[in-house]
Amino acid sequence: MLLCRRKNKLEFGFSLIEMIVCLFLLSIFFLLFPRLHFIEMENKQSKGLNDWEWDVYLGQIP
């Protein structure tokens, strides 16, 4: 946190610009993270397992 001096009193906290920059960086991270396929965090077997679980779920709905 940053310290800033106003009216002879110390106040600490985040400024509006810092909060906007932080939210902007977080939003860019969460928008780009699903598109980063070069990391290969999911493999083909887990994807097939998810399809199987989806089929079981749909089979339970009348």
PDB file of N, CA, C and O in Angstrom:
ATOM      1  N   MET A   1       0.835  -1.174   0.000  1.00  0.00           N
ATOM      2  CA  MET A   1       0.000   0.000   0.000  1.00  0.00           C
ATOM      3  C   MET A   1       0.885   1.245   0.000  1.00  0.00           C
ATOM      4  O   MET A   1       2.000   1.247   0.522  1.00  0.00           O
ATOM      5  N   LEU A   2       0.372   2.247  -0.574  1.00  0.00           N
ATOM      6  CA  LEU A   2       1.131   3.485  -0.661  1.00  0.00           C
ATOM      7  C   LEU A   2       0.729   4.427   0.459  1.00  0.00           C
ATOM      8  O   LEU A   2      -0.435   4.486   0.856  1.00  0.00           O
ATOM      9  N   LEU A   3       1.696   5.151   0.952  1.00  0.00           N
ATOM     10  CA  LEU A   3       1.424   6.157   1.972  1.00  0.00           C
ATOM     11  C   LEU A   3       1.333   7.516   1.305  1.00  0.00           C
ATOM     12  O   LEU A   3       2.185   7.877   0.494  1.00  0.00           O
ATOM     13  N   CYS A   4       0.316   8.253   1.641  1.00  0.00           N
ATOM     14  CA  CYS A   4       0.207   9.605   1.107  1.00  0.00           C
ATOM     15  C   CYS A   4      -0.157  10.541   2.258  1.00  0.00           C
ATOM     16  O   CYS A   4      -0.888  10.159   3.172  1.00  0.00           O
ATOM     17  N   ARG A   5       0.350  11.744   2.205  1.00  0.00           N
ATOM     18  CA  ARG A   5       0.161  12.690   3.308  1.00  0.00           C
ATOM     19  C   ARG A   5      -0.865  13.734   2.868  1.00  0.00           C
ATOM     20  O   ARG A   5      -0.659  14.460   1.895  1.00  0.00           O
ATOM     21  N   ARG A   6      -1.965  13.790   3.601  1.00  0.00           N
ATOM     22  CA  ARG A   6      -2.996  14.785   3.309  1.00  0.00           C
ATOM     23  C   ARG A   6      -3.426  15.429   4.623  1.00  0.00           C
ATOM     24  O   ARG A   6      -3.794  14.730   5.568  1.00  0.00           O
ATOM     25  N   LYS A   7      -3.380  16.722   4.683  1.00  0.00           N
ATOM     26  CA  LYS A   7      -3.821  17.496   5.846  1.00  0.00           C
ATOM     27  C   LYS A   7      -3.140  17.020   7.130  1.00  0.00           C
ATOM     28  O   LYS A   7      -3.788  16.827   8.159  1.00  0.00           O
ATOM     29  N   ASN A   8      -1.829  16.836   7.050  1.00  0.00           N
ATOM     30  CA  ASN A   8      -1.021  16.427   8.201  1.00  0.00           C
ATOM     31  C   ASN A   8      -1.489  15.114   8.818  1.00  0.00           C
ATOM     32  O   ASN A   8      -1.278  14.882  10.008  1.00  0.00           O
ATOM     33  N   LYS A   9      -2.105  14.275   8.042  1.00  0.00           N
ATOM     34  CA  LYS A   9      -2.593  12.995   8.546  1.00  0.00           C
ATOM     35  C   LYS A   9      -2.195  11.916   7.544  1.00  0.00           C
ATOM     36  O   LYS A   9      -2.401  12.076   6.341  1.00  0.00           O
ATOM     37  N   LEU A  10      -1.630  10.830   8.032  1.00  0.00           N
ATOM     38  CA  LEU A  10      -1.236   9.750   7.131  1.00  0.00           C
ATOM     39  C   LEU A  10      -2.452   8.896   6.794  1.00  0.00           C
ATOM     40  O   LEU A  10      -3.152   8.406   7.680  1.00  0.00           O
ATOM     41  N   GLU A  11      -2.684   8.731   5.517  1.00  0.00           N
ATOM     42  CA  GLU A  11      -3.751   7.853   5.044  1.00  0.00           C
ATOM     43  C   GLU A  11      -3.098   6.846   4.121  1.00  0.00           C
ATOM     44  O   GLU A  11      -2.255   7.205   3.299  1.00  0.00           O
ATOM     45  N   PHE A  12      -3.476   5.610   4.250  1.00  0.00           N
ATOM     46  CA  PHE A  12      -2.909   4.612   3.355  1.00  0.00           C
ATOM     47  C   PHE A  12      -4.047   3.858   2.683  1.00  0.00           C
ATOM     48  O   PHE A  12      -5.121   3.662   3.251  1.00  0.00           O
ATOM     49  N   GLY A  13      -3.772   3.451   1.472  1.00  0.00           N
ATOM     50  CA  GLY A  13      -4.764   2.738   0.680  1.00  0.00           C
ATOM     51  C   GLY A  13      -4.369   2.793  -0.781  1.00  0.00           C
ATOM     52  O   GLY A  13      -3.318   3.322  -1.144  1.00  0.00           O
ATOM     53  N   PHE A  14      -5.224   2.241  -1.599  1.00  0.00           N
ATOM     54  CA  PHE A  14      -4.974   2.237  -3.030  1.00  0.00           C
ATOM     55  C   PHE A  14      -5.691   3.413  -3.667  1.00  0.00           C
ATOM     56  O   PHE A  14      -6.823   3.735  -3.308  1.00  0.00           O
ATOM     57  N   SER A  15      -5.019   4.050  -4.617  1.00  0.00           N
ATOM     58  CA  SER A  15      -5.672   5.133  -5.345  1.00  0.00           C
ATOM     59  C   SER A  15      -6.567   4.539  -6.428  1.00  0.00           C
ATOM     60  O   SER A  15      -6.488   3.351  -6.740  1.00  0.00           O
ATOM     61  N   LEU A  16      -7.406   5.377  -6.983  1.00  0.00           N
ATOM     62  CA  LEU A  16      -8.341   4.919  -8.014  1.00  0.00           C
ATOM     63  C   LEU A  16      -7.594   4.414  -9.241  1.00  0.00           C
ATOM     64  O   LEU A  16      -7.995   3.418  -9.844  1.00  0.00           O
ATOM     65  N   ILE A  17      -6.519   5.086  -9.613  1.00  0.00           N
ATOM     66  CA  ILE A  17      -5.749   4.666 -10.788  1.00  0.00           C
ATOM     67  C   ILE A  17      -5.115   3.301 -10.549  1.00  0.00           C
ATOM     68  O   ILE A  17      -5.092   2.461 -11.448  1.00  0.00           O
ATOM     69  N   GLU A  18      -4.602   3.078  -9.346  1.00  0.00           N
ATOM     70  CA  GLU A  18      -4.009   1.768  -9.041  1.00  0.00           C
ATOM     71  C   GLU A  18      -5.049   0.662  -9.097  1.00  0.00           C
ATOM     72  O   GLU A  18      -4.758  -0.433  -9.578  1.00  0.00           O
ATOM     73  N   MET A  19      -6.263   0.930  -8.610  1.00  0.00           N
ATOM     74  CA  MET A  19      -7.320  -0.089  -8.647  1.00  0.00           C
ATOM     75  C   MET A  19      -7.749  -0.375 -10.087  1.00  0.00           C
ATOM     76  O   MET A  19      -8.004  -1.525 -10.444  1.00  0.00           O
ATOM     77  N   ILE A  20      -7.829   0.670 -10.912  1.00  0.00           N
ATOM     78  CA  ILE A  20      -8.206   0.474 -12.317  1.00  0.00           C
ATOM     79  C   ILE A  20      -7.143  -0.341 -13.037  1.00  0.00           C
ATOM     80  O   ILE A  20      -7.473  -1.247 -13.802  1.00  0.00           O
ATOM     81  N   VAL A  21      -5.873  -0.030 -12.802  1.00  0.00           N
ATOM     82  CA  VAL A  21      -4.788  -0.783 -13.439  1.00  0.00           C
ATOM     83  C   VAL A  21      -4.807  -2.234 -12.979  1.00  0.00           C
ATOM     84  O   VAL A  21      -4.610  -3.141 -13.789  1.00  0.00           O
ATOM     85  N   CYS A  22      -5.041  -2.467 -11.692  1.00  0.00           N
ATOM     86  CA  CYS A  22      -5.092  -3.830 -11.167  1.00  0.00           C
ATOM     87  C   CYS A  22      -6.241  -4.613 -11.806  1.00  0.00           C
ATOM     88  O   CYS A  22      -6.046  -5.754 -12.227  1.00  0.00           O
ATOM     89  N   LEU A  23      -7.426  -4.022 -11.883  1.00  0.00           N
ATOM     90  CA  LEU A  23      -8.563  -4.702 -12.512  1.00  0.00           C
ATOM     91  C   LEU A  23      -8.314  -4.944 -13.997  1.00  0.00           C
ATOM     92  O   LEU A  23      -8.717  -5.975 -14.536  1.00  0.00           O
ATOM     93  N   PHE A  24      -7.649  -3.995 -14.661  1.00  0.00           N
ATOM     94  CA  PHE A  24      -7.327  -4.156 -16.077  1.00  0.00           C
ATOM     95  C   PHE A  24      -6.382  -5.333 -16.293  1.00  0.00           C
ATOM     96  O   PHE A  24      -6.588  -6.142 -17.199  1.00  0.00           O
ATOM     97  N   LEU A  25      -5.341  -5.428 -15.457  1.00  0.00           N
ATOM     98  CA  LEU A  25      -4.394  -6.536 -15.593  1.00  0.00           C
ATOM     99  C   LEU A  25      -5.054  -7.875 -15.273  1.00  0.00           C
ATOM    100  O   LEU A  25      -4.790  -8.872 -15.945  1.00  0.00           O
ATOM    101  N   LEU A  26      -5.907  -7.904 -14.257  1.00  0.00           N
ATOM    102  CA  LEU A  26      -6.622  -9.145 -13.939  1.00  0.00           C
ATOM    103  C   LEU A  26      -7.557  -9.551 -15.067  1.00  0.00           C
ATOM    104  O   LEU A  26      -7.649 -10.733 -15.398  1.00  0.00           O
ATOM    105  N   SER A  27      -8.254  -8.583 -15.665  1.00  0.00           N
ATOM    106  CA  SER A  27      -9.168  -8.921 -16.751  1.00  0.00           C
ATOM    107  C   SER A  27      -8.403  -9.423 -17.971  1.00  0.00           C
ATOM    108  O   SER A  27      -8.857 -10.349 -18.643  1.00  0.00           O
ATOM    109  N   ILE A  28      -7.249  -8.825 -18.267  1.00  0.00           N
ATOM    110  CA  ILE A  28      -6.440  -9.317 -19.390  1.00  0.00           C
ATOM    111  C   ILE A  28      -5.966 -10.737 -19.111  1.00  0.00           C
ATOM    112  O   ILE A  28      -5.972 -11.582 -20.006  1.00  0.00           O
ATOM    113  N   PHE A  29      -5.551 -11.004 -17.864  1.00  0.00           N
ATOM    114  CA  PHE A  29      -5.094 -12.346 -17.515  1.00  0.00           C
ATOM    115  C   PHE A  29      -6.212 -13.364 -17.712  1.00  0.00           C
ATOM    116  O   PHE A  29      -5.984 -14.419 -18.306  1.00  0.00           O
ATOM    117  N   PHE A  30      -7.418 -13.066 -17.225  1.00  0.00           N
ATOM    118  CA  PHE A  30      -8.502 -14.030 -17.328  1.00  0.00           C
ATOM    119  C   PHE A  30      -9.067 -14.126 -18.737  1.00  0.00           C
ATOM    120  O   PHE A  30      -9.692 -15.133 -19.071  1.00  0.00           O
ATOM    121  N   LEU A  31      -8.869 -13.109 -19.576  1.00  0.00           N
ATOM    122  CA  LEU A  31      -9.297 -13.209 -20.966  1.00  0.00           C
ATOM    123  C   LEU A  31      -8.304 -14.008 -21.799  1.00  0.00           C
ATOM    124  O   LEU A  31      -8.703 -14.727 -22.715  1.00  0.00           O
ATOM    125  N   LEU A  32      -7.017 -13.890 -21.493  1.00  0.00           N
ATOM    126  CA  LEU A  32      -6.000 -14.579 -22.278  1.00  0.00           C
ATOM    127  C   LEU A  32      -5.708 -15.980 -21.771  1.00  0.00           C
ATOM    128  O   LEU A  32      -5.226 -16.815 -22.537  1.00  0.00           O
ATOM    129  N   PHE A  33      -5.984 -16.266 -20.499  1.00  0.00           N
ATOM    130  CA  PHE A  33      -5.623 -17.557 -19.922  1.00  0.00           C
ATOM    131  C   PHE A  33      -6.270 -18.735 -20.648  1.00  0.00           C
ATOM    132  O   PHE A  33      -5.576 -19.723 -20.888  1.00  0.00           O
ATOM    133  N   PRO A  34      -7.563 -18.695 -21.015  1.00  0.00           N
ATOM    134  CA  PRO A  34      -8.126 -19.842 -21.741  1.00  0.00           C
ATOM    135  C   PRO A  34      -7.528 -20.031 -23.129  1.00  0.00           C
ATOM    136  O   PRO A  34      -7.586 -21.127 -23.686  1.00  0.00           O
ATOM    137  N   ARG A  35      -6.952 -18.967 -23.694  1.00  0.00           N
ATOM    138  CA  ARG A  35      -6.406 -19.056 -25.050  1.00  0.00           C
ATOM    139  C   ARG A  35      -4.957 -19.513 -25.070  1.00  0.00           C
ATOM    140  O   ARG A  35      -4.382 -19.670 -26.147  1.00  0.00           O
ATOM    141  N   LEU A  36      -4.356 -19.730 -23.916  1.00  0.00           N
ATOM    142  CA  LEU A  36      -2.958 -20.148 -23.862  1.00  0.00           C
ATOM    143  C   LEU A  36      -2.881 -21.667 -23.963  1.00  0.00           C
ATOM    144  O   LEU A  36      -2.697 -22.357 -22.960  1.00  0.00           O
ATOM    145  N   HIS A  37      -3.023 -22.175 -25.172  1.00  0.00           N
ATOM    146  CA  HIS A  37      -3.046 -23.626 -25.363  1.00  0.00           C
ATOM    147  C   HIS A  37      -1.648 -24.220 -25.422  1.00  0.00           C
ATOM    148  O   HIS A  37      -1.494 -25.440 -25.362  1.00  0.00           O
ATOM    149  N   PHE A  38      -0.625 -23.376 -25.540  1.00  0.00           N
ATOM    150  CA  PHE A  38       0.728 -23.932 -25.611  1.00  0.00           C
ATOM    151  C   PHE A  38       1.167 -24.488 -24.260  1.00  0.00           C
ATOM    152  O   PHE A  38       2.137 -25.245 -24.198  1.00  0.00           O
ATOM    153  N   ILE A  39       0.489 -24.137 -23.193  1.00  0.00           N
ATOM    154  CA  ILE A  39       0.828 -24.686 -21.883  1.00  0.00           C
ATOM    155  C   ILE A  39       0.372 -26.144 -21.797  1.00  0.00           C
ATOM    156  O   ILE A  39       0.983 -26.947 -21.092  1.00  0.00           O
ATOM    157  N   GLU A  40      -0.683 -26.478 -22.504  1.00  0.00           N
ATOM    158  CA  GLU A  40      -1.259 -27.828 -22.540  1.00  0.00           C
ATOM    159  C   GLU A  40      -1.591 -28.316 -21.139  1.00  0.00           C
ATOM    160  O   GLU A  40      -1.126 -29.373 -20.712  1.00  0.00           O
ATOM    161  N   MET A  41      -2.392 -27.544 -20.433  1.00  0.00           N
ATOM    162  CA  MET A  41      -2.769 -27.925 -19.076  1.00  0.00           C
ATOM    163  C   MET A  41      -3.802 -29.046 -19.084  1.00  0.00           C
ATOM    164  O   MET A  41      -3.884 -29.819 -18.129  1.00  0.00           O
ATOM    165  N   GLU A  42      -4.582 -29.139 -20.141  1.00  0.00           N
ATOM    166  CA  GLU A  42      -5.554 -30.218 -20.213  1.00  0.00           C
ATOM    167  C   GLU A  42      -5.114 -31.212 -21.282  1.00  0.00           C
ATOM    168  O   GLU A  42      -4.699 -30.815 -22.371  1.00  0.00           O
ATOM    169  N   ASN A  43      -5.202 -32.471 -20.977  1.00  0.00           N
ATOM    170  CA  ASN A  43      -4.819 -33.470 -21.961  1.00  0.00           C
ATOM    171  C   ASN A  43      -6.068 -34.083 -22.581  1.00  0.00           C
ATOM    172  O   ASN A  43      -7.187 -33.783 -22.165  1.00  0.00           O
ATOM    173  N   LYS A  44      -5.875 -34.937 -23.568  1.00  0.00           N
ATOM    174  CA  LYS A  44      -7.017 -35.485 -24.299  1.00  0.00           C
ATOM    175  C   LYS A  44      -7.831 -36.447 -23.443  1.00  0.00           C
ATOM    176  O   LYS A  44      -9.047 -36.538 -23.608  1.00  0.00           O
ATOM    177  N   GLN A  45      -7.190 -37.156 -22.548  1.00  0.00           N
ATOM    178  CA  GLN A  45      -7.912 -38.114 -21.724  1.00  0.00           C
ATOM    179  C   GLN A  45      -8.880 -37.400 -20.778  1.00  0.00           C
ATOM    180  O   GLN A  45     -10.012 -37.852 -20.606  1.00  0.00           O
ATOM    181  N   SER A  46      -8.460 -36.306 -20.169  1.00  0.00           N
ATOM    182  CA  SER A  46      -9.349 -35.586 -19.264  1.00  0.00           C
ATOM    183  C   SER A  46     -10.496 -34.949 -20.041  1.00  0.00           C
ATOM    184  O   SER A  46     -11.598 -34.802 -19.510  1.00  0.00           O
ATOM    185  N   LYS A  47     -10.246 -34.568 -21.294  1.00  0.00           N
ATOM    186  CA  LYS A  47     -11.313 -34.002 -22.101  1.00  0.00           C
ATOM    187  C   LYS A  47     -12.360 -35.071 -22.409  1.00  0.00           C
ATOM    188  O   LYS A  47     -13.558 -34.788 -22.381  1.00  0.00           O
ATOM    189  N   GLY A  48     -11.921 -36.293 -22.703  1.00  0.00           N
ATOM    190  CA  GLY A  48     -12.865 -37.381 -22.931  1.00  0.00           C
ATOM    191  C   GLY A  48     -13.648 -37.723 -21.681  1.00  0.00           C
ATOM    192  O   GLY A  48     -14.833 -38.048 -21.759  1.00  0.00           O
ATOM    193  N   LEU A  49     -13.004 -37.654 -20.538  1.00  0.00           N
ATOM    194  CA  LEU A  49     -13.692 -37.918 -19.284  1.00  0.00           C
ATOM    195  C   LEU A  49     -14.773 -36.875 -19.043  1.00  0.00           C
ATOM    196  O   LEU A  49     -15.852 -37.199 -18.548  1.00  0.00           O
ATOM    197  N   ASN A  50     -14.489 -35.632 -19.388  1.00  0.00           N
ATOM    198  CA  ASN A  50     -15.491 -34.592 -19.229  1.00  0.00           C
ATOM    199  C   ASN A  50     -16.666 -34.828 -20.164  1.00  0.00           C
ATOM    200  O   ASN A  50     -17.808 -34.580 -19.777  1.00  0.00           O
ATOM    201  N   ASP A  51     -16.425 -35.296 -21.376  1.00  0.00           N
ATOM    202  CA  ASP A  51     -17.515 -35.623 -22.292  1.00  0.00           C
ATOM    203  C   ASP A  51     -18.354 -36.766 -21.741  1.00  0.00           C
ATOM    204  O   ASP A  51     -19.580 -36.744 -21.848  1.00  0.00           O
ATOM    205  N   TRP A  52     -17.708 -37.757 -21.157  1.00  0.00           N
ATOM    206  CA  TRP A  52     -18.436 -38.881 -20.582  1.00  0.00           C
ATOM    207  C   TRP A  52     -19.302 -38.416 -19.411  1.00  0.00           C
ATOM    208  O   TRP A  52     -20.455 -38.827 -19.285  1.00  0.00           O
ATOM    209  N   GLU A  53     -18.749 -37.568 -18.565  1.00  0.00           N
ATOM    210  CA  GLU A  53     -19.528 -37.040 -17.445  1.00  0.00           C
ATOM    211  C   GLU A  53     -20.710 -36.218 -17.941  1.00  0.00           C
ATOM    212  O   GLU A  53     -21.784 -36.263 -17.342  1.00  0.00           O
ATOM    213  N   TRP A  54     -20.532 -35.473 -19.017  1.00  0.00           N
ATOM    214  CA  TRP A  54     -21.622 -34.687 -19.588  1.00  0.00           C
ATOM    215  C   TRP A  54     -22.714 -35.609 -20.121  1.00  0.00           C
ATOM    216  O   TRP A  54     -23.898 -35.320 -19.944  1.00  0.00           O
ATOM    217  N   ASP A  55     -22.343 -36.707 -20.769  1.00  0.00           N
ATOM    218  CA  ASP A  55     -23.333 -37.667 -21.260  1.00  0.00           C
ATOM    219  C   ASP A  55     -24.113 -38.292 -20.110  1.00  0.00           C
ATOM    220  O   ASP A  55     -25.327 -38.472 -20.211  1.00  0.00           O
ATOM    221  N   VAL A  56     -23.432 -38.623 -19.022  1.00  0.00           N
ATOM    222  CA  VAL A  56     -24.122 -39.187 -17.857  1.00  0.00           C
ATOM    223  C   VAL A  56     -25.091 -38.165 -17.279  1.00  0.00           C
ATOM    224  O   VAL A  56     -26.208 -38.511 -16.895  1.00  0.00           O
ATOM    225  N   TYR A  57     -24.669 -36.913 -17.219  1.00  0.00           N
ATOM    226  CA  TYR A  57     -25.531 -35.858 -16.682  1.00  0.00           C
ATOM    227  C   TYR A  57     -26.770 -35.676 -17.558  1.00  0.00           C
ATOM    228  O   TYR A  57     -27.883 -35.566 -17.043  1.00  0.00           O
ATOM    229  N   LEU A  58     -26.583 -35.645 -18.872  1.00  0.00           N
ATOM    230  CA  LEU A  58     -27.725 -35.480 -19.767  1.00  0.00           C
ATOM    231  C   LEU A  58     -28.641 -36.696 -19.733  1.00  0.00           C
ATOM    232  O   LEU A  58     -29.849 -36.566 -19.932  1.00  0.00           O
ATOM    233  N   GLY A  59     -28.078 -37.883 -19.481  1.00  0.00           N
ATOM    234  CA  GLY A  59     -28.899 -39.085 -19.388  1.00  0.00           C
ATOM    235  C   GLY A  59     -29.780 -39.102 -18.156  1.00  0.00           C
ATOM    236  O   GLY A  59     -30.789 -39.807 -18.142  1.00  0.00           O
ATOM    237  N   GLN A  60     -29.438 -38.354 -17.127  1.00  0.00           N
ATOM    238  CA  GLN A  60     -30.235 -38.319 -15.908  1.00  0.00           C
ATOM    239  C   GLN A  60     -31.398 -37.347 -15.999  1.00  0.00           C
ATOM    240  O   GLN A  60     -32.323 -37.413 -15.190  1.00  0.00           O
ATOM    241  N   ILE A  61     -31.365 -36.446 -16.972  1.00  0.00           N
ATOM    242  CA  ILE A  61     -32.454 -35.477 -17.121  1.00  0.00           C
ATOM    243  C   ILE A  61     -33.595 -36.145 -17.883  1.00  0.00           C
ATOM    244  O   ILE A  61     -33.376 -36.678 -18.971  1.00  0.00           O
ATOM    245  N   PRO A  62     -34.817 -36.126 -17.329  1.00  0.00           N
ATOM    246  CA  PRO A  62     -35.945 -36.792 -18.025  1.00  0.00           C
ATOM    247  C   PRO A  62     -36.364 -36.064 -19.279  1.00  0.00           C
ATOM    248  O   PRO A  62     -37.289 -36.499 -19.965  1.00  0.00           O
TER     249      PRO A  62
END
